[in-house]
Amino acid sequence: MAVVAMLCVQLGLAVSVGLLERIPPEGVAWLRLAWAGVLFLVILRPRPSAYTRSGLLACVALGVVTAGVTLLFMAAVARLPLGTASALEFLGPLGVAVARGRGGRKVWPALAAVGVLLLTEPWHGTVDPLGVLYALGAGACWAGYILLTQRVGDELSGLHGLAVSMPVAGLVATAIGGWAAFEHLSWQLLLAGLGLALLLPVVPFALEMLALRRLTTSAFGTLMCLEPAMALIIGLLALHQIPGIAAVIGIACVVVAGIGAERTGARTTPH
């Protein structure tokens, strides 16, 4: 489930990048999240009685960070290659793993830092600094997404968490980015947004939440460490973004750092 989720995410992002020629990045993010919120609300039909107060608040917080991940990452891929943006975003989950890690964990941030330097090559001054900031912001939101998804998964059964968090994410995206899309809307774009919402985030987010219940955090995180590499491949095949040698080595450093950090940062099973 985790591997299928990653594939859906990267294919969805590649399609999203293609829409950037017709609609601003915040508009693309809004299309995805608004449709996803409607779909989850209609399909799952959340009942207030199914939620505790703490569980409901966690779902709302999860929706806010989900909107943050989507809006900031779309802004990043409008300025950076998909593989580079994904690797920078991955520093968020890496930070979570390192913070939970045990012996030898100081090695992994250092390796990740080397990877970031190779990805951005600041000595050339060619990378878009705003794009880097957007990707790092998305990474911080992704770290929050992981922590909140685990909490929601511990408190609620099935997909009840997504029944609240995704509509909240849609509302946040509407408030922040909906205005950028309204003047560009057409029936074709609305239908494209519906299909895109199914590809990302409806299917992968549901699979991730289910996978987090069946795998240890270490196993799930190790699988997710492959996402930057998958982004590099999808960017090459779908978007014809050809990386340089330094970028390939940089992404490899981030992936290895992520796997190392996850293997020393397993989560204990909640009681």
Secondary structure as UniProt FT lines:
FT   HELIX           2..19
FT   TURN            20..22
FT   HELIX           25..44
FT   HELIX           48..50
FT   HELIX           53..77
FT   TURN            78..79
FT   HELIX           82..89
FT   HELIX           91..99
FT   TURN            103..106
FT   HELIX           107..120
FT   TURN            122..125
FT   HELIX           129..155
FT   TURN            158..159
FT   HELIX           160..182
FT   TURN            183..184
FT   HELIX           187..197
FT   HELIX           198..202
FT   HELIX           203..214
FT   HELIX           217..224
FT   TURN            225..226
FT   HELIX           227..239
FT   HELIX           245..263
//
